[in-house]
Amino acid sequence: MYRYDEFDHAFLAERNRQFRAQVARRLDGSLSEDEFRPLRLMNGLYLQLHAYMLRVAIPYGTLNPAQLRKLAEIAERWDRGYGHFTTRQNIQFNWPRLIDVPDMLDALAEVGLHAIQTSGNTVRNVTADHFAGAAADEIDDPRPWAELIRQWSTDHPEFQFLPRKFKIAITGSPHDRAVTRAHDIGLRMLRRKDGAEGFEVIVGGGLGRTPMLGPVIRDFLPASDLLPYLEAILATYNLLGRRDNKYKARIKITVHENGLDTFRELVEARFAEIAPDFDRQTTAAELARIRAMFASPLLESKSEYAFHEAHQRDPVFRAWADTNLHPHRAKGHAIVTVSLKAHGETPGDATSEQMRLIADLAERYGHGEIRVSHEQNLILPHVARGDLPALHAALKAAGLATANAGLLSDIIACPGMDYCALATARSIPVAQEIATHFDRLRLEHDIGPLKIKISGCINACGHHHVGHIGILGLDRAGVENYQITLGGDGSEDASLGSRTGPGFAHDEIVPAIERILRAYLELRENRDETFLAAYRRLGAAPFKAALYEGNRADAA
């Protein structure tokens, strides 16, 4: 992974020194909250319902054990003993005191972490496939490119005050695990038959109150043109993007209002202007330097006897192995999803003790690498199969071995009204109730692969639009009301979910989800047909009938 040099450390030290002085001025009253707001947002500090919240960037979701231990220390020393991993592959601390935030930032800088550009109208944390550098289906590791983009975009003088926030995602696999089509810019790595590497460039995706899947603006962009092309897109957006209405300021609206063809023409014209003067030689040298830091660890073969014996003998281990392991590019190894979704717990939360344990296990079994997924879990990307029984035993003792990766209780949920000042309904309790309800029914593994995503307001931080089942919490005359969408998907076959109809009260939403899923179990062709496949084959009608006719029957 990327290692900070003297420039990086000096840059962070100066940024933190400036913010420490700004915090002091806020505390002594020299700055009002309105004056302080743009300064704190530049450093990832939000004012939430009950306290400030610090959002820490985890670039492309990659951590080392020292960094995870530092996050655990910060949670214990300055917060309430836990952190919340987010759909942007970041971590949030929900209870810091303002006076402590400069010390928190200095502690982060000790291990090469920061909170720069995790908020504000600028290029946010670049996200990537959480299996990058390990997945069997990968064309190439996208993280060196993500790091190059991070360096290019950090404090870029032209793009610090964009019309609205800007999000970039990149994947190196044909199977899209980075939800690229729901980003302002999505990048999918390609390799042509002649061996040339490049990117499919997607622009103008986004969720929120106006969900759109981004269209392709370039089918194949040569890799050497990536930075000047990104600069051309952002420069075009910076000029065209609306600043009169923040609800219409995202690039998706800019592309929609001007038309993709017109937007493409302007981008290509700008690209033609700047590309000849772009220093490709220096960029290539920097990319080579970065690539060397992302070299795959030396993966030695090991006997798999322990794995096969445990898989045959222990049903608990077998269930975990069958759901939480993903194929690795190296024989005899696996990618491990460490679920932060134990039934009844808050999705994405990890205690200081759990973070320290995962750091230890990453050193012992995973070559010192940890990833944060946009699905709010942690990943150990390089584990020998022979070590999996011992790893599972250690995770199980800490409540981290829930066998539910990709299943019903592996729910994405935003913090909702428990924390967020923008939320109009609760998300966390709904996620907890769904998970515990279906665990009691013992239906989760029978239902199979299913992505439920919950947002507590129309800003859609829970990605409900691309959930197989999406749940949107709204305020209806002071009462929480939950709308359901069906058929969404964030993969390479991305689709937006369709709203089923009227929403449901808080005490009705879990029975409503059960009616949908019992209908699926009756309607599927066989156990191999997933919920999404059945929905796409049958359409919405039978599921809506079960949802609303069943509701009327229950009421009667």
SULBEL-V218113 format. One record per pair of residues at least 24 apart in sequence whose C-alpha atoms are under 10 Angstrom apart, sorted by the first residue. I is the first residue (numbers start at 1). J is the second residue. Records with the same first field share a line. If there is no record, write none. Layout:
I = J ; J
This chain:
1 = 62 ; 63 ; 64 ; 143 ; 144 ; 147 ; 290 ; 291 ; 292 ; 293 ; 294 ; 295 ; 296 ; 368 ; 369
2 = 59 ; 62 ; 63 ; 112 ; 143 ; 144 ; 147 ; 289 ; 290 ; 291 ; 292 ; 293 ; 294
3 = 111 ; 112 ; 290 ; 293 ; 294
4 = 109 ; 111 ; 112 ; 113
5 = 112
8 = 109 ; 112 ; 151
9 = 109 ; 110 ; 111 ; 112 ; 113
10 = 109
11 = 109
12 = 105 ; 106 ; 108 ; 109 ; 110 ; 112 ; 113 ; 114 ; 115 ; 116
13 = 105 ; 106 ; 109 ; 110
15 = 42 ; 43 ; 105 ; 106 ; 114 ; 116
16 = 43 ; 101 ; 102 ; 103 ; 104 ; 105 ; 106 ; 109 ; 114 ; 115 ; 116
17 = 102 ; 105 ; 106
18 = 102
19 = 43 ; 101 ; 102 ; 105
20 = 99 ; 100 ; 101 ; 102 ; 103 ; 105 ; 106
21 = 102
22 = 102
23 = 98 ; 99 ; 100 ; 101 ; 102
24 = 98 ; 99 ; 102
26 = 98 ; 99
27 = 98 ; 99
37 = 120
38 = 119 ; 120 ; 121
39 = 120
40 = 116 ; 119 ; 120
41 = 115 ; 116 ; 117 ; 118 ; 119 ; 120 ; 121
42 = 115 ; 116 ; 117 ; 118 ; 119 ; 120 ; 121 ; 122 ; 155 ; 160
43 = 101 ; 102 ; 105 ; 114 ; 115 ; 116 ; 117 ; 118 ; 119 ; 120
44 = 92 ; 114 ; 115 ; 116 ; 117 ; 118 ; 119 ; 120
45 = 92 ; 93 ; 96 ; 98 ; 101 ; 115 ; 116 ; 118 ; 119 ; 120
46 = 94 ; 118 ; 119 ; 120 ; 420 ; 421
47 = 94 ; 98 ; 419 ; 420 ; 421
48 = 94 ; 95 ; 417 ; 418 ; 419 ; 420 ; 421 ; 422
49 = 94 ; 417 ; 418 ; 419 ; 420 ; 421 ; 422 ; 423
50 = 94 ; 95 ; 418 ; 419 ; 420 ; 421
51 = 94 ; 95 ; 96 ; 97 ; 98 ; 419 ; 420
52 = 93 ; 94 ; 95 ; 96 ; 97 ; 98 ; 101 ; 419
53 = 79 ; 92 ; 93 ; 94 ; 95 ; 96 ; 97 ; 98 ; 101 ; 419 ; 420
54 = 91 ; 92 ; 93 ; 94 ; 95 ; 96 ; 97 ; 98 ; 101 ; 104 ; 105 ; 115 ; 118 ; 119
55 = 83 ; 84 ; 85 ; 86 ; 90 ; 91 ; 92 ; 93 ; 94 ; 114 ; 115 ; 116 ; 117 ; 118 ; 119
56 = 85 ; 89 ; 90 ; 91 ; 92 ; 93 ; 105 ; 108 ; 113 ; 114 ; 115 ; 116 ; 117 ; 118 ; 119 ; 125
57 = 88 ; 89 ; 90 ; 91 ; 92 ; 113 ; 114 ; 115 ; 116 ; 117 ; 118 ; 119 ; 124 ; 125 ; 126
58 = 85 ; 88 ; 89 ; 90 ; 91 ; 112 ; 113 ; 114 ; 115 ; 118 ; 125 ; 126 ; 127 ; 371 ; 372
59 = 88 ; 89 ; 90 ; 113 ; 114 ; 124 ; 125 ; 126 ; 127 ; 128 ; 143 ; 146 ; 147 ; 150 ; 371 ; 372
60 = 88 ; 89 ; 90 ; 125 ; 126 ; 127 ; 128 ; 129 ; 130 ; 132 ; 142 ; 143 ; 144 ; 145 ; 146 ; 147 ; 150 ; 169 ; 170 ; 371 ; 372 ; 373 ; 374
61 = 88 ; 89 ; 90 ; 91 ; 125 ; 126 ; 127 ; 128 ; 129 ; 130 ; 131 ; 132 ; 143 ; 370 ; 371 ; 372 ; 373 ; 374 ; 378 ; 379
62 = 89 ; 90 ; 127 ; 128 ; 130 ; 132 ; 143 ; 369 ; 370 ; 371 ; 372 ; 373 ; 378 ; 379
63 = 112 ; 113 ; 359 ; 368 ; 369 ; 370 ; 371 ; 372 ; 378 ; 379
64 = 111 ; 359 ; 362 ; 363 ; 367 ; 368 ; 369 ; 370 ; 371
65 = 111 ; 355 ; 356 ; 357 ; 358 ; 359 ; 360 ; 361 ; 362 ; 363 ; 367 ; 368 ; 369 ; 370
66 = 110 ; 111 ; 112 ; 356 ; 359 ; 360 ; 363 ; 368
67 = 108 ; 109 ; 110 ; 111 ; 112 ; 113 ; 355 ; 359 ; 370
68 = 111 ; 352 ; 355 ; 356 ; 357 ; 358 ; 359 ; 360 ; 370
69 = 111 ; 352 ; 353 ; 354 ; 355 ; 356 ; 357 ; 358 ; 359 ; 360
70 = 104 ; 107 ; 108 ; 109 ; 110 ; 111 ; 113 ; 352 ; 355 ; 356
71 = 104 ; 107 ; 108 ; 111 ; 113 ; 351 ; 352 ; 355 ; 356
72 = 350 ; 351 ; 352 ; 353 ; 354 ; 355 ; 356 ; 357 ; 359
73 = 104 ; 107 ; 352 ; 353 ; 355 ; 356
74 = 103 ; 104 ; 105 ; 107 ; 108 ; 352
75 = 104 ; 350 ; 351 ; 352 ; 355
76 = 351 ; 352 ; 353
77 = 104 ; 352
78 = 103 ; 104
79 = 104
80 = 351 ; 352
81 = 350 ; 351 ; 352 ; 353
82 = 349 ; 350 ; 351 ; 352 ; 353 ; 354 ; 355
83 = 348 ; 349 ; 350 ; 351 ; 352 ; 355
84 = 340 ; 346 ; 347 ; 348 ; 349 ; 350 ; 351 ; 376 ; 414 ; 415
85 = 340 ; 347 ; 348 ; 349 ; 350 ; 372 ; 373 ; 374 ; 375 ; 376 ; 377 ; 378
86 = 347 ; 348 ; 349 ; 372 ; 373 ; 374 ; 375 ; 376 ; 377 ; 412 ; 413 ; 414 ; 415 ; 461 ; 462
87 = 127 ; 348 ; 372 ; 373 ; 374 ; 375 ; 376 ; 377 ; 412 ; 413 ; 414 ; 461 ; 462 ; 463
88 = 118 ; 124 ; 125 ; 126 ; 127 ; 128 ; 167 ; 169 ; 178 ; 372 ; 373 ; 374 ; 375 ; 376 ; 461
89 = 125 ; 126 ; 127 ; 128 ; 130 ; 371 ; 372 ; 373 ; 374 ; 375 ; 376 ; 377 ; 378
90 = 115 ; 118 ; 125 ; 127 ; 372 ; 373 ; 374 ; 376
91 = 115 ; 348 ; 349 ; 350 ; 372 ; 376
92 = 349
94 = 415 ; 419 ; 420
95 = 419
116 = 154 ; 155
117 = 150 ; 153 ; 154 ; 155 ; 160 ; 165 ; 166
118 = 165
119 = 165 ; 166
120 = 160 ; 161 ; 162 ; 164 ; 165 ; 166
121 = 159 ; 160 ; 161 ; 162 ; 163 ; 164 ; 165 ; 166 ; 250
122 = 153 ; 154 ; 155 ; 156 ; 158 ; 159 ; 160 ; 161 ; 162 ; 163 ; 164 ; 165 ; 166 ; 167
123 = 149 ; 150 ; 153 ; 154 ; 155 ; 156 ; 159 ; 160 ; 161 ; 162 ; 164 ; 165 ; 166 ; 167 ; 168 ; 184 ; 234
124 = 150 ; 153 ; 154 ; 165 ; 166 ; 167 ; 168
125 = 149 ; 150 ; 153 ; 154 ; 166 ; 167 ; 168 ; 169
126 = 150 ; 153 ; 166 ; 167 ; 168 ; 169 ; 170
127 = 167 ; 168 ; 169 ; 170 ; 171 ; 178 ; 179 ; 180 ; 183 ; 186 ; 372 ; 373 ; 374
128 = 168 ; 169 ; 170 ; 171 ; 172 ; 176 ; 177 ; 178 ; 179 ; 180 ; 186 ; 187 ; 372 ; 373 ; 374
129 = 169 ; 170 ; 171 ; 172 ; 173 ; 175 ; 176 ; 177 ; 178 ; 179 ; 180 ; 371 ; 372 ; 373 ; 374
130 = 171 ; 177 ; 178 ; 337 ; 370 ; 371 ; 372 ; 373 ; 374 ; 375 ; 377 ; 378 ; 379 ; 380 ; 381
131 = 171 ; 172 ; 173 ; 177 ; 178 ; 326 ; 327 ; 328 ; 335 ; 336 ; 337 ; 371 ; 372 ; 373 ; 379 ; 380 ; 381 ; 382
132 = 170 ; 171 ; 172 ; 173 ; 177 ; 371 ; 381
133 = 172 ; 294 ; 295 ; 296 ; 297 ; 328 ; 329 ; 381 ; 382
134 = 296 ; 326 ; 327 ; 328 ; 329 ; 330 ; 333 ; 334 ; 335 ; 380 ; 381 ; 382
135 = 172 ; 173 ; 326 ; 327 ; 328 ; 329 ; 330 ; 334 ; 335 ; 381 ; 382
136 = 173 ; 326 ; 327 ; 328 ; 329 ; 330 ; 331 ; 334 ; 335
137 = 172 ; 173 ; 174 ; 175 ; 327 ; 328 ; 329
138 = 171 ; 172 ; 173 ; 174 ; 175 ; 189 ; 328 ; 329
139 = 171 ; 172 ; 173 ; 174 ; 188 ; 189 ; 190 ; 191 ; 197
140 = 171 ; 172 ; 173 ; 189 ; 190 ; 191 ; 197
141 = 170 ; 171 ; 172 ; 173 ; 189 ; 291 ; 294 ; 295 ; 296
142 = 169 ; 170 ; 171 ; 172 ; 173 ; 187 ; 188 ; 189 ; 291 ; 294
143 = 170 ; 171 ; 172 ; 290 ; 291 ; 294
144 = 286 ; 287 ; 288 ; 289 ; 290 ; 291 ; 292 ; 293 ; 294 ; 295
145 = 170 ; 171 ; 223 ; 226 ; 227 ; 287 ; 290 ; 291
146 = 170 ; 171 ; 187
147 = 287 ; 290 ; 291
148 = 226 ; 227 ; 283 ; 286 ; 287 ; 290 ; 291
149 = 226 ; 227 ; 230
152 = 227 ; 231 ; 283
153 = 227 ; 230 ; 231
158 = 231 ; 234 ; 235 ; 238
159 = 231 ; 234 ; 235 ; 237 ; 238
161 = 238
162 = 234 ; 235 ; 237 ; 238 ; 239 ; 241 ; 242 ; 243 ; 249 ; 250 ; 251
163 = 237 ; 238 ; 239 ; 240 ; 241 ; 242 ; 243 ; 244 ; 245 ; 246 ; 248 ; 249 ; 250 ; 251
164 = 237 ; 238 ; 241 ; 242 ; 243 ; 246 ; 247 ; 248 ; 249 ; 250 ; 251
165 = 249 ; 250 ; 251
166 = 206 ; 234 ; 250 ; 251
167 = 205 ; 206
168 = 202 ; 203 ; 205 ; 230
169 = 202
170 = 199 ; 200 ; 201
171 = 199
172 = 199
173 = 492
174 = 491 ; 492
175 = 491 ; 492 ; 493
176 = 490 ; 491 ; 492 ; 493 ; 494
177 = 373 ; 374 ; 375 ; 490 ; 491 ; 492
178 = 373 ; 374 ; 375 ; 490 ; 491 ; 492
179 = 205 ; 213 ; 374 ; 463 ; 466 ; 489 ; 490 ; 491 ; 492 ; 493 ; 494
180 = 205 ; 206 ; 213 ; 214 ; 490 ; 491 ; 492 ; 494
181 = 205 ; 206 ; 207 ; 212 ; 213 ; 214 ; 215 ; 216 ; 490 ; 491 ; 492 ; 493 ; 494 ; 495
182 = 206 ; 207 ; 211 ; 212 ; 213 ; 214 ; 215 ; 252 ; 463 ; 465 ; 466 ; 490 ; 491 ; 494 ; 495 ; 496
183 = 207 ; 212 ; 213 ; 214 ; 251 ; 252
184 = 212 ; 213 ; 214 ; 234 ; 250 ; 251 ; 252
185 = 214 ; 215 ; 216 ; 217 ; 230 ; 233 ; 234 ; 251 ; 252
186 = 214 ; 215 ; 216
187 = 216 ; 221 ; 226
188 = 219 ; 220 ; 492
189 = 220 ; 221 ; 223
190 = 219 ; 220 ; 221 ; 222 ; 223
191 = 220 ; 222
192 = 220
196 = 220 ; 222 ; 223
197 = 221 ; 222 ; 223 ; 224
198 = 222 ; 223 ; 224 ; 225 ; 226
199 = 223 ; 225 ; 226
201 = 226 ; 229 ; 230
203 = 233 ; 251 ; 252 ; 255 ; 260 ; 263 ; 264
204 = 250 ; 251 ; 252 ; 253 ; 254 ; 255 ; 256 ; 260
205 = 250 ; 251 ; 252 ; 253 ; 255
206 = 250 ; 251 ; 252 ; 253 ; 460 ; 463 ; 465
207 = 252 ; 458 ; 459 ; 460 ; 461 ; 462 ; 463 ; 464 ; 465 ; 466 ; 496
208 = 247 ; 455 ; 457 ; 458 ; 459 ; 460 ; 461 ; 462 ; 463 ; 464 ; 465
209 = 247 ; 248 ; 457 ; 458 ; 459 ; 460 ; 465
210 = 247 ; 248 ; 250 ; 252 ; 253 ; 458 ; 459 ; 460
211 = 252 ; 253 ; 458 ; 459 ; 460 ; 463 ; 465 ; 466 ; 496 ; 497
212 = 252 ; 253 ; 256 ; 465 ; 495 ; 496
213 = 252 ; 466 ; 490 ; 494 ; 495 ; 496
214 = 251 ; 252 ; 255 ; 256 ; 494
215 = 252 ; 255 ; 260
216 = 260 ; 264
217 = 260 ; 261 ; 263 ; 264 ; 265 ; 267 ; 268
218 = 264 ; 268
224 = 280 ; 281 ; 283 ; 284
225 = 271 ; 275 ; 278 ; 280
226 = 275
227 = 271 ; 275 ; 278 ; 280 ; 283
228 = 270 ; 271 ; 272 ; 273 ; 274 ; 275 ; 276 ; 277 ; 278 ; 279 ; 280
229 = 267 ; 268 ; 270 ; 271 ; 272 ; 274 ; 275
230 = 267 ; 271
231 = 267 ; 270 ; 271 ; 274 ; 275
232 = 264 ; 266 ; 267 ; 268 ; 269 ; 270 ; 271 ; 272 ; 273 ; 274 ; 275
233 = 263 ; 264 ; 266 ; 267 ; 268 ; 270 ; 271
234 = 267
235 = 266 ; 267 ; 270 ; 271
236 = 263 ; 264 ; 266 ; 267 ; 268 ; 269 ; 270 ; 271
237 = 263 ; 266 ; 267
240 = 266
296 = 367 ; 382
297 = 366 ; 367 ; 368 ; 369 ; 382
298 = 367 ; 382
299 = 330 ; 331 ; 332 ; 333 ; 366 ; 367 ; 382 ; 383 ; 384
300 = 330 ; 331 ; 332 ; 333 ; 384
301 = 330 ; 331 ; 332 ; 333 ; 384 ; 385 ; 386
302 = 331 ; 332 ; 333 ; 384 ; 385 ; 386 ; 387
303 = 332 ; 384 ; 385 ; 386 ; 387
304 = 332 ; 333 ; 384 ; 385 ; 386 ; 387 ; 388
305 = 385 ; 386 ; 387
306 = 385 ; 386 ; 387 ; 388 ; 389 ; 390
307 = 384 ; 385 ; 386 ; 387 ; 388 ; 389 ; 390
308 = 385 ; 386 ; 389
309 = 386 ; 389
310 = 386 ; 388 ; 389 ; 390
311 = 388 ; 389
314 = 389
316 = 392 ; 396 ; 401 ; 402 ; 403
317 = 388 ; 389 ; 392 ; 393 ; 396 ; 401 ; 403
318 = 389 ; 403
319 = 402 ; 403 ; 404 ; 445
320 = 392 ; 401 ; 402 ; 403 ; 404 ; 405
321 = 385 ; 388 ; 389 ; 392 ; 401 ; 403
322 = 403 ; 404 ; 405
323 = 402 ; 403 ; 404 ; 405 ; 406 ; 407 ; 445 ; 448 ; 449
324 = 379 ; 401 ; 402 ; 403 ; 404 ; 405 ; 406 ; 407
325 = 379 ; 380 ; 381 ; 383 ; 385 ; 388 ; 403 ; 405
326 = 381
327 = 381
328 = 381 ; 382 ; 383 ; 384
329 = 382
330 = 382 ; 384
331 = 384 ; 385
332 = 383 ; 384 ; 385 ; 386
333 = 366 ; 381 ; 382 ; 383 ; 384 ; 385 ; 386 ; 387 ; 388
334 = 366 ; 380 ; 381 ; 382 ; 383 ; 384 ; 385 ; 386 ; 387 ; 388
335 = 366 ; 379 ; 380 ; 381 ; 382 ; 383 ; 384 ; 385
336 = 366 ; 370 ; 378 ; 379 ; 380 ; 381 ; 382 ; 383 ; 385 ; 388 ; 391 ; 392 ; 405
337 = 371 ; 372 ; 373 ; 377 ; 378 ; 379 ; 380 ; 381 ; 400 ; 401 ; 402 ; 403 ; 404 ; 405 ; 406
338 = 371 ; 372 ; 376 ; 377 ; 378 ; 379 ; 380 ; 392 ; 395 ; 400 ; 401 ; 402 ; 403 ; 404 ; 405
339 = 375 ; 376 ; 377 ; 378 ; 379 ; 395 ; 399 ; 400 ; 401 ; 402 ; 403 ; 404 ; 405 ; 406 ; 409 ; 410
340 = 375 ; 376 ; 377 ; 378 ; 399 ; 400 ; 401 ; 402 ; 404 ; 405 ; 410 ; 411
341 = 376 ; 377 ; 399 ; 400 ; 401 ; 402 ; 403 ; 404 ; 405 ; 409 ; 410 ; 411 ; 412 ; 431 ; 432 ; 435
342 = 399 ; 400 ; 401 ; 402 ; 403 ; 404 ; 409 ; 410 ; 432 ; 435 ; 436
343 = 402 ; 404 ; 409 ; 410 ; 431 ; 432 ; 433 ; 434 ; 435 ; 436 ; 437 ; 438 ; 439 ; 440
344 = 409 ; 428 ; 429 ; 430 ; 431 ; 432 ; 433 ; 434 ; 435 ; 436 ; 437 ; 439
345 = 428 ; 429 ; 431 ; 432 ; 433 ; 435 ; 436
346 = 411 ; 412 ; 413 ; 414 ; 415 ; 427 ; 428 ; 429 ; 431 ; 432
347 = 375 ; 376 ; 377 ; 409 ; 410 ; 411 ; 412 ; 413 ; 414 ; 415 ; 427 ; 428 ; 431 ; 432
348 = 372 ; 373 ; 374 ; 375 ; 376 ; 377 ; 378 ; 410 ; 411 ; 412 ; 413 ; 414 ; 415
349 = 376 ; 377
350 = 377 ; 378 ; 400
353 = 398
354 = 395 ; 398 ; 399 ; 400
357 = 394 ; 395 ; 398 ; 400
358 = 391 ; 394 ; 395 ; 398 ; 400
361 = 390 ; 391 ; 394 ; 395
362 = 391
364 = 391
365 = 390 ; 391
366 = 391
374 = 412
375 = 405 ; 406 ; 410 ; 411 ; 412 ; 413 ; 451 ; 453 ; 462 ; 463
376 = 410 ; 411 ; 412 ; 413 ; 414
377 = 405 ; 410 ; 412
403 = 445
404 = 444 ; 445 ; 448 ; 449
405 = 449 ; 450 ; 451
406 = 448 ; 449 ; 450 ; 451 ; 452
407 = 435 ; 444 ; 445 ; 446 ; 447 ; 448 ; 449 ; 450 ; 451 ; 452
408 = 434 ; 435 ; 438 ; 439 ; 443 ; 444 ; 445 ; 447 ; 448 ; 449 ; 450 ; 451 ; 452 ; 453 ; 469
409 = 433 ; 434 ; 435 ; 436 ; 437 ; 438 ; 439 ; 444 ; 450 ; 451 ; 452
410 = 435 ; 449 ; 450 ; 451 ; 452 ; 453
411 = 435 ; 450 ; 451 ; 452 ; 453 ; 454 ; 462 ; 467
412 = 451 ; 452 ; 453 ; 454 ; 455 ; 461 ; 462 ; 463 ; 464 ; 467 ; 470
413 = 452 ; 453 ; 454 ; 455 ; 456 ; 460 ; 461 ; 462 ; 463 ; 464 ; 471
414 = 453 ; 454 ; 455 ; 456 ; 457 ; 460 ; 461 ; 462 ; 463 ; 464
415 = 454 ; 455 ; 456 ; 461 ; 462
416 = 454 ; 455 ; 456 ; 457 ; 461 ; 462 ; 473
417 = 456 ; 457 ; 473
418 = 456
420 = 456 ; 457
422 = 456 ; 457 ; 458 ; 459
423 = 455 ; 456 ; 457 ; 458 ; 459 ; 460 ; 461 ; 473 ; 474 ; 475
424 = 455 ; 456 ; 457 ; 458 ; 472 ; 473 ; 474 ; 475 ; 476 ; 478 ; 479 ; 480 ; 481
425 = 455 ; 456 ; 457 ; 472 ; 473 ; 474 ; 475 ; 476 ; 478 ; 479 ; 480 ; 481 ; 482 ; 506
426 = 454 ; 455 ; 456 ; 457 ; 472 ; 473 ; 474 ; 475 ; 480 ; 481 ; 482 ; 506
427 = 453 ; 454 ; 455 ; 456 ; 457 ; 462 ; 471 ; 472 ; 473 ; 482
428 = 454 ; 455 ; 456
429 = 506
430 = 454 ; 456 ; 471 ; 473 ; 482 ; 506 ; 507 ; 509 ; 510
431 = 471 ; 510
433 = 507 ; 509 ; 510
434 = 509 ; 510 ; 511 ; 513 ; 514
435 = 510
437 = 510 ; 511 ; 514
438 = 510 ; 513 ; 514
443 = 514 ; 517 ; 518 ; 521
446 = 521 ; 527
447 = 517 ; 518 ; 520 ; 521 ; 527 ; 528 ; 529 ; 530 ; 531
448 = 527 ; 528 ; 529 ; 530 ; 531
449 = 528 ; 529 ; 530 ; 531 ; 532
450 = 530 ; 531 ; 532
451 = 488 ; 489 ; 490 ; 531 ; 532
452 = 485 ; 486 ; 488 ; 513
453 = 485 ; 488
454 = 482 ; 483 ; 484
455 = 482
456 = 480 ; 482
457 = 482
463 = 488 ; 489 ; 490
464 = 488 ; 489 ; 496 ; 497
465 = 489 ; 490 ; 495 ; 496 ; 497 ; 498 ; 499
466 = 490 ; 491 ; 494 ; 495 ; 496 ; 497 ; 498
467 = 495 ; 496 ; 497 ; 532
468 = 495 ; 496 ; 497 ; 498 ; 531 ; 532 ; 533 ; 535
469 = 497 ; 498 ; 499 ; 513 ; 516 ; 517 ; 531 ; 532
470 = 496 ; 497 ; 498 ; 499
471 = 499 ; 503 ; 509 ; 513
472 = 499 ; 503
473 = 503 ; 504 ; 505 ; 506
474 = 503 ; 505
476 = 503 ; 505
479 = 505 ; 506
480 = 504 ; 505 ; 506 ; 507
481 = 505 ; 506 ; 507 ; 508 ; 509
482 = 506 ; 508 ; 509
483 = 509
484 = 509 ; 512 ; 513 ; 547
485 = 540
486 = 516 ; 531 ; 532 ; 535 ; 536 ; 539 ; 540 ; 543 ; 544
487 = 531 ; 532 ; 533 ; 534 ; 535 ; 536 ; 539 ; 540
488 = 532 ; 535
489 = 532
498 = 540
499 = 540 ; 544
500 = 540 ; 541 ; 543 ; 544 ; 545 ; 547 ; 548
501 = 544 ; 547 ; 548
502 = 548
504 = 551
508 = 551
511 = 547 ; 550 ; 551 ; 554
512 = 546 ; 547 ; 548 ; 550 ; 551
513 = 547
514 = 546 ; 547
515 = 543 ; 544 ; 545 ; 546 ; 547 ; 548 ; 549 ; 550 ; 551
516 = 542 ; 543 ; 544 ; 545 ; 546 ; 547 ; 548 ; 550
517 = 543 ; 546 ; 547
518 = 543 ; 546 ; 547
519 = 543 ; 544 ; 545 ; 546 ; 547
520 = 546
